[in-house]
Amino acid sequence: MSGLPATRSVPLLDLRPIHGPLRDEILAALTRVVDSQRFILGEDVALLEQELAAYCGVAHAIVCGSGSDSLFLALLAAGIGPGDRVVTTPFTFFATAGAIVRAGAKPVFVDIDPLTYNMDPARLEDVGRRTPGIQAVMPIHLYGGAADMDPITAIARRHGWRVLGDAAQAIGAEYKGRSVATLSDIDCFSFFPTKNLGAMGEGGLLTTADADLARRLAALRVHGMAVRYYHDDVGINSRLDTLQAAVLRIKLRHLDEWTEARQANARRYAELLGPGTPQVSLPVVAGYQTRHVFNQFVVRSPHRDALREHLRAHGVGSEIYYPLPLHRQVCFRDLGYKEGDFPVSEQAAREVLALPVFPGLAAGDIDYIAGLLQEFRG
Ligand SMILES: *Cc1c(COP(=O)(O)O)cnc(C)c1O
């Protein structure tokens, strides 16, 4: 522990540097909504949708109740239902596969690329050739870096599958210079407070270039009702409330500045750790990930649990996203997968560790964490 400064306390995520400077502006906007007595959808929601469409460079932005609902609504709008299969990866937040099951369809897993943790197109090709009944593919842009969408989309087009993107962690990210909101038939986002654009509660977003899908999504989030009390489809109740929209409109104006702060933090880690710290592998940004937004900064180590304990003992928060791949979850036992089926995902689940990267993290905190990583001896 020699040259290290006195123990600090660095949480994995601290929202105070984000919300502190906006406190008065946010409270004024909330007061305005309270005084308006309009709490569901409303003008702030309509304006937020316009502003998000402009930010994402996409024709249609439809907000909803959560990121999980956005995935479910995308599947419904794409006509996915009982008897269908949908391909995704087992190395993602539960909601991706949960939405597929909720829609009555069956998840089919393919393994990930070991460097980006995203869907491996070569394995998708393979599964597509062997598996009948696939109707859609759901790639994830994990941790804020885009999946390799060109080959994934080419395979999907060849088979006639829909492409539905889980971009919950990736608002603002780009693939070969294109926004992740424009890469799929429908792209899905989350406003959960830990995401790069977080609400003060739940919220989600769907983007699409297709006017017909946009109309269906807007109806499906209000029980399939296009005309009041006339229902063409059975949808769900998944509206965004006006208070969240008011908060998100203010925060959206700062999103790029926060993304740049995340990127600068990631660069500082890389400069301090570089190749001289063989005990941890740093995140790899692929050439096609032209804008990685670092919702998470994830390192890996074969001695991950000891590393996490070392950090914890020195006041540094970290998290494992995700410790158990989805094919090993109890609720998916019936899918018939077993340990060893997705070795890349399984190894990632044993080795990954997310470190603090939030906007407002002090440079000194990164120096401190880098020092702890350097002195770590598995
Ligand atoms: C957060 C997240 C979701 C779900 O979003 P909620 O808003 O929490 O429902 C889905 N997929 C991924 C990859 C996520 O990170």
Ligand as a Chemical Component Dictionary entry (heavy atoms), coordinates in Angstrom:
data_LIG
# 
_chem_comp.id                   LIG 
_chem_comp.type                 NON-POLYMER 
_chem_comp.pdbx_formal_charge   0 
_chem_comp.three_letter_code    LIG 
# 
loop_
_chem_comp_atom.comp_id 
_chem_comp_atom.atom_id 
_chem_comp_atom.alt_atom_id 
_chem_comp_atom.type_symbol 
_chem_comp_atom.charge 
_chem_comp_atom.model_Cartn_x 
_chem_comp_atom.model_Cartn_y 
_chem_comp_atom.model_Cartn_z 
_chem_comp_atom.pdbx_ordinal 
LIG C1 C1 C 0 -31.455 -1.410 -18.435 1  
LIG C2 C2 C 0 -31.560 -2.406 -19.496 2  
LIG C3 C3 C 0 -32.796 -2.883 -19.934 3  
LIG C4 C4 C 0 -34.103 -2.587 -19.243 4  
LIG O1 O1 O 0 -34.396 -1.260 -19.049 5  
LIG P1 P1 P 0 -35.378 -0.834 -17.848 6  
LIG O2 O2 O 0 -35.633 0.610  -18.124 7  
LIG O3 O3 O 0 -34.628 -1.061 -16.568 8  
LIG O4 O4 O 0 -36.604 -1.653 -17.921 9  
LIG C5 C5 C 0 -32.813 -3.759 -21.012 10 
LIG N1 N1 N 0 -31.685 -4.166 -21.607 11 
LIG C6 C6 C 0 -30.470 -3.750 -21.192 12 
LIG C7 C7 C 0 -29.259 -4.223 -21.921 13 
LIG C8 C8 C 0 -30.365 -2.867 -20.112 14 
LIG O5 O5 O 0 -29.168 -2.479 -19.717 15 
# 
loop_
_chem_comp_bond.comp_id 
_chem_comp_bond.atom_id_1 
_chem_comp_bond.atom_id_2 
_chem_comp_bond.value_order 
_chem_comp_bond.pdbx_ordinal 
LIG C1 C2 SING 1  
LIG C2 C3 SING 2  
LIG C2 C8 DOUB 3  
LIG C3 C4 SING 4  
LIG C3 C5 DOUB 5  
LIG C4 O1 SING 6  
LIG O1 P1 SING 7  
LIG P1 O2 DOUB 8  
LIG P1 O3 SING 9  
LIG P1 O4 SING 10 
LIG C5 N1 SING 11 
LIG N1 C6 DOUB 12 
LIG C6 C7 SING 13 
LIG C6 C8 SING 14 
LIG C8 O5 SING 15 
# 
